[in-house]
Amino acid sequence: MSTNKPIAVISGFGGINSSGRSSNFLGYKNLVFDSLQEKEQLEVLQDLAILQGKIETVGSGWETVSGDSINLKKYLLENAALIRNDCFVRKIDKEIYDPEGIILDQIKASAAGQLPKGFDPSNYYPARQHPKALQMTIFGISDAIGQLGFKWEEIQSKINPDEVSVFSGAAIGQLDSFGFGGLMQSRIKGSRASSKNLALGLVEMSADFINAYVLGNVGRTGHSVGACATFLYNLQMGKESIESGNSKISIVGAAEAPITPEIVDGFFAMSALSDDKRMLELQASNGEPIDSGPIQNKACRPFGNNAGMVLGESSQFIILIESNLAIELGADVYGSIGSVHSHSDGHKSSISGPGVGNYITMAKCVSDAEKDIGLKSLRQSTFVHAHGTGTPANRTTESHILDKIASTFGIKNWPVSGIKSYLGHTMAPASGDQLIAALGTWNKGVIPGIHSTDNLAEDVYSENLDILLDNKVREANFYKGCFLNAKGFGGNNASAFLLSPEETRKKMQSLISSNKYKQYLSKVEKTQKKSYRYNAACLKGDYQVTYKFNENVLNGEKDIEISRKGMKLKGFKKEIKF
């Protein structure tokens, strides 16, 4: 698709979910662990063991948390299963809440996609009674900036102060005791609300934290709430802000920590949740053992016979850089945003029931892809990250959407993944989880299979689809494009088309001379080395989390100079132009 618009290049990414830390593709690599070489498996295990607090560096060696010296490789290989079992969808840790003690017997739900066991984001900065999703925001955006390969100040020196935009937030809000949960429960418990409960519970607070305590940003900010499609709604704003010229940098993300008794109650009441009773009934009907209780790591089964969705925690961020600035900086390329579409369902019979909007969003994205990479590449070299919630309704409606569109465009055996089988439904950041996994596929050539689903359900449409129950392995960069799909309560539908790093670099190369492109590639090598050093430090537990509370605070009376042509801010090299 020919365009003169700037390209929204993905130059940094980071975060944390139940699969692990996102930068350096580590969380993704945990999804496709069995398809990796031993060296990369060990890297994944090392990062997870550090996150979980199982090991630490002491001098030039390694020790367990109990102080025993270890041979790192031997320890990781011997404890691989234990380390990975403390990830993904699993039995809810009592540190989060005890389903036996809090939730009524008839509402027991024991499975969730929790952050790696033992990881606490509040340990890495002075959290000051921050809700968990905001703690995860600070960790996640710090991880993304670290992945960039150059300091944030270097970017700021090349752009005007108002040319950075941040779009991030939650779908449900912060419902733990430090947010809205504490606010609503205070009088019931006979206590008073904290002065922070209301403010820190707001859905847009993730963007506010990034602006105030990480970047010191004075540019555009916001958050578009679209239920389970929230990340893609924010991605649409980030892309449009870059293409319109309003932003040279756009940070897009979302963070959600929805594993609370109240939210579990709400989804149970809607018959959407894979609770223990339904899980046991499903296991019995499938001929699976029930004597040991629910099989938590198979609680979410996209496109199979299933019992409902599973909640998960996640914080995911990408850094979009306008293509010309990316070239100037020597920014690395992990992909780019081809198109994003969001549409409602029209008249509906119920808020939770699906409608026609998702047909529109997916069809538009596929049509955009045909114009951009050509019909042959669309048919042979693209794949899909489905919403794949694991509910009976989703398996039929979404599979019909994908199958119908595949048939319309002549696509056969369209690879479809569903990573909620590993992570649960993380709500606002769910499509961020998908996006990070797509970047990983371009790096390693592996699309994650749906590990929890043994067979497709009879009511799944799959004539033109290859719904992956096992990892699909191709060479890196085989796939030229990827589609992300999201369906949200209320008729919030969104889909996105992403371009591979190789296709993105082709577009960037067409913007400049061959000599300038060679210079750019030389800069990228230096950027990659710096990014590698960041990742090497993280593998020793040095996460370099940024939190600047009460630092470089601007005073409107003395730190700004205003003219009719612009505004100068203290601490910024360039001025805001009117």
C-alpha positions in Angstrom: 0.0 0.0 0.0 1.8 3.1 -1.2 1.7 6.0 1.2 3.6 9.1 2.0 2.7 8.9 5.6 5.5 8.4 8.2 5.9 4.8 9.3 5.2 3.9 12.9 8.2 1.7 13.6 8.3 -0.6 16.6 11.7 0.1 18.0 11.4 -1.0 21.6 9.2 -3.3 23.7 9.0 -4.6 27.2 6.8 -5.7 30.0 5.8 -8.6 32.2 3.1 -11.3 32.2 2.8 -14.8 33.5 5.3 -16.0 30.9 8.0 -13.7 32.2 9.7 -10.6 31.1 9.0 -9.3 27.6 12.3 -7.7 26.4 14.8 -9.8 24.5 11.8 -12.0 23.5 12.1 -13.9 26.8 8.4 -14.2 27.6 7.7 -15.3 24.1 10.6 -17.8 24.2 9.0 -19.3 27.3 5.8 -19.9 25.2 7.8 -21.8 22.6 10.4 -23.3 25.0 10.4 -26.8 23.5 11.3 -25.4 20.1 14.4 -23.6 21.3 18.1 -24.7 21.4 19.5 -25.4 24.9 21.4 -22.1 25.1 18.2 -20.0 24.7 16.3 -22.4 27.0 18.9 -21.7 29.7 18.6 -18.0 29.2 14.8 -18.2 29.7 15.2 -20.3 32.8 17.9 -18.0 34.2 15.7 -14.9 33.8 12.7 -16.7 35.3 14.7 -18.0 38.3 15.9 -14.5 39.0 12.4 -13.0 38.7 11.1 -15.7 41.0 13.7 -15.0 43.6 15.1 -18.5 43.4 18.8 -17.5 42.6 21.0 -14.5 42.8 24.5 -13.4 41.8 27.2 -13.3 44.5 30.5 -12.0 43.3 31.3 -13.9 40.1 29.2 -16.9 41.1 25.6 -17.9 41.8 23.7 -18.9 44.9 20.2 -20.1 45.7 18.0 -17.8 47.9 19.0 -20.0 50.9 22.7 -19.2 50.3 23.9 -22.4 48.7 26.5 -22.0 45.9 25.4 -23.6 42.6 26.6 -24.4 39.2 24.2 -22.3 37.2 23.7 -24.5 34.2 23.3 -27.6 36.3 20.8 -25.9 38.6 18.7 -24.6 35.8 18.6 -27.9 33.9 17.7 -29.9 37.1 15.0 -27.4 38.1 13.6 -26.5 34.7 10.2 -28.0 35.3 9.8 -26.4 38.7 10.8 -23.0 37.4 8.4 -23.1 34.4 5.6 -24.6 36.5 5.7 -21.3 38.5 4.6 -19.5 35.4 1.6 -19.4 33.1 -2.0 -20.3 34.1 -1.8 -22.2 37.4 -3.4 -22.5 40.8 -4.0 -19.1 42.4 -1.3 -18.2 44.9 -2.7 -17.5 48.4 -0.7 -14.3 48.4 -3.2 -13.0 45.8 -6.3 -14.4 47.4 -7.4 -17.7 48.8 -10.4 -19.1 46.9 -11.1 -21.5 49.7 -11.3 -18.7 52.2 -12.8 -15.8 50.4 -15.1 -16.9 47.6 -18.3 -18.7 48.4 -18.3 -22.4 47.8 -20.4 -22.2 44.7 -18.1 -19.6 43.1 -14.7 -21.4 43.5 -12.3 -20.5 40.8 -8.7 -21.7 41.4 -6.9 -21.0 38.1 -5.4 -17.7 36.9 -2.5 -16.5 34.7 -0.4 -14.9 37.5 2.9 -13.2 37.2 5.8 -15.6 37.8 5.6 -16.9 41.4 7.8 -14.8 43.8 8.0 -11.8 41.5 6.9 -8.5 43.1 7.3 -5.3 41.0 7.1 -3.2 44.2 10.5 -4.6 45.2 12.2 -2.6 42.4 11.2 0.9 43.3 9.5 2.8 46.2 5.9 1.8 45.4 4.2 4.0 48.1 0.9 2.1 48.2 0.5 1.9 44.4 -2.0 -0.5 43.0 -0.4 -3.6 41.4 -1.1 -2.7 37.8 0.7 0.6 38.3 3.7 -1.1 39.8 3.7 -3.4 36.8 3.5 -0.2 34.6 6.7 1.2 36.1 8.5 -2.2 35.6 7.1 -2.7 32.1 7.9 0.7 30.6 11.4 0.6 32.2 11.9 -2.7 30.4 10.8 -1.3 27.1 13.1 1.8 27.4 16.0 -0.5 28.4 15.4 -2.6 25.2 15.7 0.6 23.0 19.5 0.6 23.1 19.9 4.3 23.8 19.1 6.7 26.6 15.8 8.6 26.7 17.7 11.9 27.0 19.2 11.2 23.6 15.7 11.1 22.0 14.6 14.2 23.8 17.5 16.2 22.4 16.4 15.5 18.9 12.6 16.4 19.2 10.4 19.1 20.5 9.1 18.5 24.1 5.5 18.0 22.9 6.4 15.4 20.2 6.1 12.4 22.6 2.7 10.8 23.1 1.7 8.2 25.7 -1.4 6.0 25.4 -1.8 3.5 28.2 -4.2 2.3 30.9 -6.5 -0.4 32.2 -9.9 -1.7 31.2 -11.4 -2.4 34.6 -9.4 -0.1 36.7 -7.3 -0.7 39.8 -9.5 -2.8 42.0 -7.0 -4.0 44.6 -6.9 -2.6 48.1 -4.7 0.4 47.0 -7.2 1.5 44.3 -10.9 1.3 43.8 -11.1 -1.9 45.9 -9.9 -0.1 49.0 -12.2 2.8 48.2 -15.3 0.6 48.0 -14.5 -1.7 50.8 -13.4 0.9 53.4 -16.7 1.7 55.0 -17.9 -1.9 54.9 -14.7 -2.8 56.9 -15.3 0.1 59.3 -12.3 2.1 58.1 -11.7 5.2 56.0 -10.6 5.5 52.4 -7.1 6.5 51.7 -6.4 9.8 49.9 -4.9 7.7 47.1 -7.6 5.2 46.6 -9.8 7.2 44.2 -7.0 8.9 42.2 -4.8 5.8 41.7 -7.8 3.6 40.8 -8.6 5.6 37.6 -8.2 3.6 34.3 -5.9 6.1 32.7 -3.4 6.3 35.6 -0.9 4.0 33.8 -0.2 6.8 31.2 -0.1 9.4 34.0 2.5 7.4 35.9 4.7 7.1 32.8 4.5 10.8 32.1 5.0 12.0 35.7 7.5 9.5 37.1 9.4 8.0 34.2 9.6 10.3 31.2 8.7 13.8 32.5 6.6 14.0 29.3 4.6 17.1 28.4 3.3 15.8 25.1 0.0 14.3 24.1 -1.5 11.7 26.5 -4.6 9.7 26.9 -6.2 6.3 27.1 -8.9 4.7 25.0 -10.9 2.1 26.9 -12.3 -0.7 24.7 -12.8 -3.6 27.2 -10.8 -6.5 26.0 -9.7 -4.6 22.9 -8.2 -1.7 24.9 -4.5 -2.2 23.8 -5.5 -2.1 20.2 -7.6 1.1 20.8 -4.4 2.7 22.2 -2.4 1.3 19.3 -4.7 3.0 16.9 -4.2 6.3 18.6 -0.4 5.8 18.7 -0.3 5.0 15.0 -2.5 8.0 14.1 -0.4 10.3 16.2 2.8 9.3 14.4 1.2 9.4 10.9 -0.4 12.8 11.5 3.0 14.3 12.4 1.8 15.2 15.9 4.2 12.8 17.6 7.7 11.6 16.7 7.5 9.0 19.5 4.4 7.2 20.8 4.4 4.9 23.7 1.5 2.4 23.6 0.6 0.0 26.4 -1.7 -1.3 29.0 -1.5 -2.9 32.4 -4.1 -4.9 34.3 -4.1 -6.9 37.6 -7.6 -8.2 37.6 -7.2 -11.3 39.8 -9.3 -10.1 42.7 -12.4 -11.8 44.4 -14.7 -9.1 43.2 -13.7 -9.4 39.5 -13.9 -13.2 39.7 -17.4 -12.9 41.1 -18.4 -10.6 38.3 -17.2 -12.9 35.5 -18.7 -15.9 37.3 -22.1 -14.2 37.4 -21.9 -13.7 33.6 -21.2 -17.5 33.1 -17.9 -16.5 31.4 -15.4 -18.0 33.9 -13.7 -21.4 33.9 -14.5 -22.1 37.5 -13.6 -25.3 39.3 -17.0 -27.0 38.9 -17.1 -26.4 35.1 -13.5 -27.5 34.8 -14.2 -30.8 36.6 -17.3 -31.4 34.4 -15.2 -30.8 31.3 -12.4 -33.1 32.5 -14.9 -35.8 33.1 -16.6 -35.4 29.7 -13.1 -35.6 28.1 -12.1 -38.7 30.0 -9.5 -36.9 31.9 -8.8 -37.6 35.6 -10.8 -35.7 38.2 -9.6 -37.4 41.4 -6.9 -34.7 41.9 -9.2 -31.8 41.2 -9.1 -29.2 38.5 -6.2 -29.3 36.1 -5.4 -25.6 36.4 -2.9 -25.3 33.5 -5.5 -26.5 31.1 -8.3 -24.3 32.5 -8.3 -22.1 29.3 -8.8 -24.1 26.1 -9.2 -21.9 23.0 -11.2 -23.5 20.2 -11.5 -26.8 22.0 -14.3 -28.1 24.2 -14.0 -25.6 27.0 -15.4 -24.3 30.2 -14.7 -20.5 30.0 -12.1 -17.9 30.3 -9.3 -17.5 32.9 -8.1 -14.2 34.2 -4.5 -13.1 33.9 -2.0 -10.3 34.8 0.0 -8.4 32.3 1.8 -5.1 31.6 2.9 -4.6 28.0 4.5 -1.6 26.2 5.9 -0.9 22.8 7.8 2.3 21.7 6.8 3.5 18.2 9.2 5.9 16.5 8.5 7.9 13.4 10.5 6.4 10.5 12.7 9.4 9.8 13.6 9.8 13.4 14.3 6.1 13.7 16.8 6.4 10.9 18.4 9.4 12.5 18.7 7.7 15.8 19.8 4.3 14.5 16.8 2.7 16.2 16.4 -1.0 15.8 13.4 -2.4 13.9 11.1 -5.1 15.3 8.2 -4.5 13.0 5.7 -1.7 12.2 2.0 -1.0 12.4 0.3 -1.5 9.0 -3.2 -0.7 10.0 -5.6 -0.8 13.0 -9.4 -0.8 12.9 -12.0 -0.6 15.6 -15.8 -1.0 15.1 -18.9 -1.6 17.1 -21.5 -4.2 16.6 -24.6 -2.3 15.8 -27.9 -3.3 17.5 -27.3 -6.0 20.0 -29.5 -8.5 22.0 -27.1 -8.3 25.0 -24.0 -6.4 26.0 -21.9 -9.6 26.2 -23.1 -11.1 23.0 -21.0 -10.8 19.8 -22.1 -8.8 16.8 -20.8 -7.9 13.3 -18.2 -5.4 14.3 -15.3 -7.9 14.3 -16.1 -9.0 10.8 -15.5 -5.4 9.7 -12.3 -4.9 11.6 -10.7 -8.1 10.4 -11.8 -7.7 6.8 -10.5 -4.2 6.7 -7.1 -5.3 8.0 -6.8 -8.2 5.6 -7.8 -5.8 2.7 -5.1 -3.4 3.9 -2.6 -6.2 3.9 -3.4 -7.3 0.4 -2.8 -3.7 -0.8 0.5 -3.6 1.2 2.2 -6.9 0.7 0.3 -8.3 -2.2 -2.3 -11.2 -2.5 0.3 -13.9 -2.8 2.1 -12.9 0.4 -1.2 -12.4 2.2 -2.1 -16.0 1.4 1.2 -17.6 2.0 3.1 -15.5 4.5 0.7 -14.2 7.2 -0.6 -15.6 10.5 -3.2 -14.7 13.1 -3.2 -14.2 16.9 -6.8 -14.9 17.7 -8.6 -13.4 20.7 -9.2 -17.0 21.7 -10.7 -16.6 25.2 -11.6 -20.2 25.8 -15.4 -19.7 26.0 -17.9 -21.7 24.0 -19.3 -18.6 22.4 -15.9 -17.3 21.3 -14.7 -20.6 19.7 -17.7 -20.5 17.3 -18.0 -16.8 16.6 -14.3 -15.9 16.2 -13.5 -19.1 14.2 -16.4 -18.2 11.8 -15.1 -14.7 11.4 -11.6 -15.9 10.6 -12.7 -18.7 8.4 -15.2 -16.5 6.4 -12.5 -13.9 5.7 -9.9 -16.5 4.8 -12.4 -17.9 2.3 -13.2 -14.5 0.9 -9.5 -13.7 0.2 -8.6 -17.2 -0.9 -6.4 -18.0 2.1 -5.9 -21.7 2.8 -4.5 -23.2 6.0 -4.2 -19.8 7.7 -2.1 -20.3 10.8 -4.0 -19.3 14.0 -2.6 -19.1 17.5 -4.3 -18.6 20.8 -1.9 -17.6 23.6 -4.5 -17.1 26.3 -4.1 -20.9 26.8 -0.8 -20.0 28.5 -1.5 -16.5 29.9 -5.2 -16.3 30.6 -7.2 -13.3 29.6 -5.2 -10.2 30.8 -8.0 -7.8 29.7 -6.6 -4.4 28.6 -3.1 -5.7 27.7 -4.3 -8.9 26.0 -3.5 -7.7 22.5 -0.2 -6.4 23.8 0.6 -10.0 24.8 -0.3 -11.0 21.2 1.8 -8.3 19.7 4.9 -9.2 21.7 4.5 -12.9 20.7 4.2 -11.8 17.0 7.6 -10.0 17.3 9.0 -13.1 18.8 7.9 -15.2 15.8 9.7 -12.9 13.4 12.8 -13.3 15.6 12.7 -17.2 16.0 10.3 -18.4 13.3 8.0 -20.2 15.7 4.3 -19.6 16.2 3.1 -20.8 19.7 0.6 -23.7 19.6 -2.4 -23.9 21.8 -0.9 -26.3 24.4 -4.1 -26.8 26.5 -6.4 -27.9 23.6 -6.1 -31.5 22.5 -8.8 -31.4 19.8 -10.9 -28.7 18.1 -14.5 -28.6 19.2 -17.1 -29.8 16.7 -18.7 -26.4 16.3 -15.4 -24.6 15.4 -15.1 -23.4 11.8 -11.8 -24.4 10.4 -12.1 -25.3 6.7 -9.6 -22.6 5.7 -7.8 -22.3 9.0 -4.8 -24.1 10.6 -5.6 -23.6 14.3 -2.3 -24.6 15.8 -2.4 -27.1 18.6 1.4 -27.5 18.4 4.2 -25.0 17.7 4.6 -24.2 14.0 8.3 -23.8 13.0 9.5 -21.9 9.9 12.6 -19.9 9.3 12.8 -16.5 10.9 11.2 -13.7 8.9 9.2 -16.2 6.8 6.1 -14.4 7.7 5.7 -11.0 6.2 2.6 -10.0 8.3 0.6 -10.8 11.3 -3.0 -10.1 12.3 -4.1 -9.4 15.9 -7.7 -9.8 16.8 -9.7 -8.6 19.9 -13.4 -8.8 20.8 -14.7 -7.0 23.8 -17.9 -6.8 25.8 -20.2 -4.1 24.7 -19.3 -4.3 21.0 -15.7 -3.2 21.3 -13.9 -4.9 18.4 -10.5 -4.2 17.1 -8.0 -5.8 14.7 -4.5 -4.8 13.7 -2.1 -5.7 10.8 1.6 -5.7 11.6 4.5 -5.8 9.2 7.6 -7.9 9.8 11.0 -6.3 10.4 12.1 -7.2 6.9 9.1 -5.6 5.2 9.5 -2.5 7.5 13.1 -2.1 6.6 12.3 -2.2 2.9 9.9 0.7 3.4 12.5 2.6 5.4 15.1 2.0 2.8 12.9 3.5 0.1 12.8 6.8 2.0 16.6 7.6 1.8 19.6 7.1 -0.4 21.6 3.9 -0.3 24.5 5.6 1.3 22.3 7.0 4.1 20.8 3.6 4.6 24.3 2.1 5.1 25.0 4.8 7.7 21.8 3.9 9.4 22.7 0.2 9.5 26.0 1.1 11.1 24.2 3.0 13.8 21.8 0.1 14.4 24.8 -2.2 15.1 25.8 0.2 18.0 22.2 0.3 19.2 22.0 -3.5 19.2 25.2 -3.7 21.3 23.7 -1.4 23.9 20.5 -3.3 24.0 22.5 -6.5 24.4 24.3 -5.0 27.4 20.9 -4.1 29.0 19.7 -7.6 28.5 22.9 -9.0 29.9 22.5 -6.9 33.0 18.8 -8.1 33.4 20.0 -11.7 33.3 21.9 -10.9 36.5 18.9 -9.3 38.2 19.8 -5.6 37.4 16.5 -4.4 35.9 17.3 -0.7 35.9 13.8 0.4 36.8 13.1 4.1 36.4 11.0 6.0 38.9 11.6 9.7 39.3 9.4 10.9 42.1 9.6 14.6 42.8 12.5 15.0 40.4 12.8 17.9 37.8 9.4 19.2 38.7 8.5 22.2 36.5 7.1 25.3 38.1 4.8 27.3 35.9 5.8 30.6 37.4 9.5 30.4 36.9 10.4 27.4 34.6 8.7 28.4 31.4 9.1 31.2 28.9 6.2 32.0 26.6 6.1 34.0 23.3 3.6 34.2 20.6 5.6 31.7 18.6 6.5 29.1 21.1 7.3 28.0 24.7 10.6 27.2 26.3 10.7 24.7 29.2 13.5 24.3 31.7 15.4 21.1 31.1 14.4 20.7 27.5 16.9 21.4 24.7 14.2 22.4 22.1 11.1 24.5 22.5 7.4 23.9 21.8 6.5 25.7 18.6 3.1 27.3 18.1 
